[in-house]
């Protein structure tokens, strides 16, 4: 059995957590970035970390030292990072993407830096704001050797704008159960395999895979099957073998008995309003059970509330039943401490316009 070192990832100094992770990788106490009543865990557990919990309560993922070492080594190799190269501390440490900044630093024998590292990880919201404001963060991104982006769907327009601005982007797909990103620009890292369950649901396996969920045998049995981790995402392979992720398999609401995909509506709106950040979510509706809400940040060319325009576009291109019934305009998307978007706030906020 292995002792446990409990650490609050919100208040901890990054270098202290880096040192604790280094000890765990070398056989020392396991790091628990979550409340844990136990003093001991299994020898194969080096890190306990919560999933993002974007749908339902978060689970505690158990990662081994070998999984974390493989993830850091393969990531650095894929990006061209070598010994001494530094990672910038751009993401919160209570999320696997934030922890990976430290694991890759350990692999590189370097200290993570607050800013100015050769490599940096961001989420789409950070990239969008950097491109819009063209300030210090924009300079950091354009001066980096590689900018790894993940954590949420990256709109095609955002990728285009970043490339035009000279940001050396690499898209990342993965999750806590795979120690973060394990597919870069649609290509698997060495040793990672992809297959599809029922021709749609993405399943993954590889050397960075978690052992399962801590003290949750049922969730482990249903998500980790025959050495494969079954994701909640749907996708396909392109003709040249790249993974294309279409979205979550549970990305659907039932409105008036009809199934509607918020992601499909969001993609359409992003195409037509490329200067705004756009989300589409389901919210309770007394008449329809659920209905779609559009959340849009105010772009420089935005003229004000335009729910009627949005409804007309969606009805014409998708269907009348998919037309959103409320619009929430914001200056910026609300972000929680873990770097994720605060969907509960967005669902409960008073709409700017509704029908």
N, C-alpha and C positions, 0 to 999 in steps of 0.2 A: 504494500500500500504506500501511497505517497501523501505527504503533508500538503496542506492547502494554504496559500497566501492570498487572503482576500484583499482586493484593491478597488477603491472607488474610481472608476475611469473618468468621471466628470471632474473630479478635483485633483487627481494625481498629476504630478510633474511627468512630462513625457519621458525624460531620461530615467527617472525612477522606474517607470513601467517597462522601459526598454531593458533595463538591467534585470528586472524580475523575470521577464520573458526569456532573456539569455540564460538565466539560471534554470528555468523550467526546461529549456531545450537541452541543457546539459545534464538533466536528471535530478535537478533540485525540486523545490516545492512547486506544485501546480498553481497556476494563476487563475483566480476566480474573479471575473469582472462582473459579478452578480452576487446578490445576497445568497449565502449558502450556510446552512446550519452544521455542515459536516466538517470535521477536522482532517479526515482522510478520504482519498479517492483512489481509484485503481491506478496501477503503475503506468498504464497506457494513456492516461489523461494528463495533458500538460497545460491545457487552457479550457476554461469553461466560459462561454460567452453567449449572450442572448441573441436570438434572431431579431430581425428588424421589427417583427410583429405588425406589419402593415395590414394583415388580415387576421384578426383574432389575437389571442394572447401570445406573447413571444415564448419560444421554447429555449431551453438551454442546450447549446451544442457542445459536445465533448470532442476536442481536437487533440491529436497526439503530437509529440515532438516531430516525428517523421513527416506527418502531414504538413505541419507548418514550415519545416525546413524545405520540403519539396516545393511548396507553393512559392516561397520567397526566392529560392534558387532558380526555378523555371521562369518566374516572372522577370527577374533581373536579366536572365539570359535572353529572353524574348525581346526585351526592350533595349538591349545593348548596354545595360548598366554593368560597370566593372568595379573592382575593389577601389574604395575611396570615394566613389560617386555618392552624393548625398540626396536624400529624399526630403522634400519639404513637408512640414506638418500642416496640412491643409484640411484635414477631416477629423471629426471628433473621435476620441479613443474608446468610446463605448460601442463602436461598430467595427465589424471585421475589416472594413476598408481602412479605417484609422489605425487599427492594430497592424495591418500589413505595412504601413509606412515604417513601423519600428522593426518588424521582422525582416524586411528587405534591407534596412539599415544594418541590422546584425549580420546578414549575409554579406553585405558589402564592406564590413569592418569600418563603418563610418557612423558619425553622429547625425541624427535627424536635425534639420534646421528649421527655424521659424519661417524663413522665406529665402528664396534664391538658390534652392537646390537644383541639381541637374534634372531631377525627375520629380513629378508631382501628380497626385491623384485629385480629381475633382468630380463633382456631380453636375448634371446638366444645368441646374439653376446657377451655380457658380460661374460656369462658362458663359451662360447667357448674360449675366450681369457684367462680367469682365468685358465682353464684346460691346455691350451697350455703353459702358462708362469710359472705356479706354483709359483707365488710370493705372495705378501701380500693379494691380492684379493682372491686367492685360499684359504689361511688360514682363511680369514673371512667367506667364504662360508662353509668350512668344520667344522668350530667352531660354526656355527649358529644352533639354534634348528630346524628351517625350512627355506628353501629357496624357495620363490614363484617365479615361472617363467611363463612368458606370453608375450603378445604383438605381437607375431608372432609364426608361426609354429615351433615347437621344433623337429628337426630331431631325429629319433629313435636312431641313432648312438650316438648323443649328450646325450640323456637320459641314454644310456648304459654306456658311458664313465663317466658321472657324478656319477652314482650309484657305479661304480667300484672304483671311487676315494673317495667315502664316503661323497658326497654332499647330504644332506637330502632334495631332491627336492620335490616340490608339483607343478604340472602343473595347470595353471589357464586359464580359458576361459571366456571371457566377452568383454565388450566394454563400451565406455563412457555412452551410453544410459542405461546401467545397473549398473552404478556407478563402472565400472571396473569388475574384475573377480567375477563371481557368480557360477561357476562350477569348482570344484577342483578335480584333478585326475579323471575327467570324471563324477563325482558325483555332483548333484545339492546341493547348500547350502539349509538349511531349508526354506521352503516357496517358493522356486524357482521351476517353472514348465517348461517343454520342450515339444514342439510339432513340427510337420513337415508340412509345406505347400507344397502341390503337392508331398508329400512323400519324399521331399529332403531338402527344405529350412528350416533352423532352426528358430523357433520362441520361444521367452522367455517371461516369466513374473514372477514378484516377488516383495517383499517389497522394494527392492533397485532400482526399475525402475524409470526412468526419467518421468517427466510430458509431455515432448515433446521437440520440438525445439523452441527456443526463436524467436518470431515474424516470424515464417515460418509455416503458417497453412497448406500449401500444403504438405510439407515434413512430418509434424506431422501426417496428415491424412493418408498418404501413408505408413508410417513406424510403426505407433502405431494404431493397429486395434483391436477393441473389447478387450481392456486391454492387448493385446499381442504386444511385440516389434518384428517386422519382420526383421531378420538380413539379411546380404548379403552372408551368409555362407550356405554351404550344408553339411549334415551329416546324421548319423544314430545312432541307439542304438545297442550296442553289445548284445550278448546273456545274459550277466550278468547285463545289464541295464546301462552300461556306454556310455556317449556320445562320439562318434567318429566324429571329424570334418574333412571333406575331403578338404575344401578350399572354396574360394569364388565362388558364383554361376556365377559371371562374369569373372572367371579365364579362359579366352579363347581369343585367337587371331584368325584372319582370314588371312591365308597365301595362296595366290594363289587360293582362294575360299574354302580352307579346314580349318576346325576348329582344333585348337591345344591347348592343356592345358599346359601352362608353368609349373604349379605345378607338373604335372605328370612327366615331363622331369626332373625337379629339384630333385624329390624323387629318380628317377633312378640314377642320377649322385651322389647323396649323398651316396647311397648304395655302389657305386663303388669307390668313392674318399672320404673316411670318415675323412681324416685329413684336409680337406679344408672346409671353409665356401662357400656355393654355392647358387647363386640365378639365376633364369632364368626369363627373361622379354621379352616383345615384343617391337621391335623398328621399326621405319619406314624403308621400303625397296622399292626402286624405281621399282624393277622388280616384287616383290611378294606382295606389299602393306604393309605387315608386315612380320617380320621374328623373330626367337628367337635368343636372345643373352644370352650366359652363362657368369656369373660373378663368378670368382673363386679366393679365396685368396691362396697365396702360402704356401702350407703345407711343412713339413720338407722332404717329399719324392717326392716333385714335381720336374720334370726334365725340365720343360719349356713348351712353347706353344704346344698344342696337340689338335687342333680343329678337325683334321682328325680322331683322335682316338675317340673323343666325338661323332662325326657325325656317325661313324661306329657303335658305341654302341647303340645310339638312334635309328638308322635305323633298327638295328637288333631286338631290344627289343620292340620298339613302332611302328614306321613307318618311311619310308624315308622322307615323307613330314614334319615330326616333327624334323628332324635333324637340329640343330642350324646352323646359317650361320655366326656367329661372336662370338669371345671369348675375354673377358676382364680380364686380370690378375692383381690383386692388392695385396699389402701387408696387407691391412685391408679394410673393408667396410666403405664407408663414412657415417657418422652419423650426422643428423641435430640437432639443439639445443633442439628439443623436444624428442630426443632419438630415433627417427625413422630413418630408412635407407633413404638416399638421392637418390631416384629412378630417379629423373630428371638428376642428375649428371651422373648416370650410363648409362642412355639412350643416353646422349649427348657426353660422353667421346669417344675418339678415340679408336677403338678396337685394342687389341694386335695382333689379327689375324682374318681375315675374308675372305669370298669367294665371 
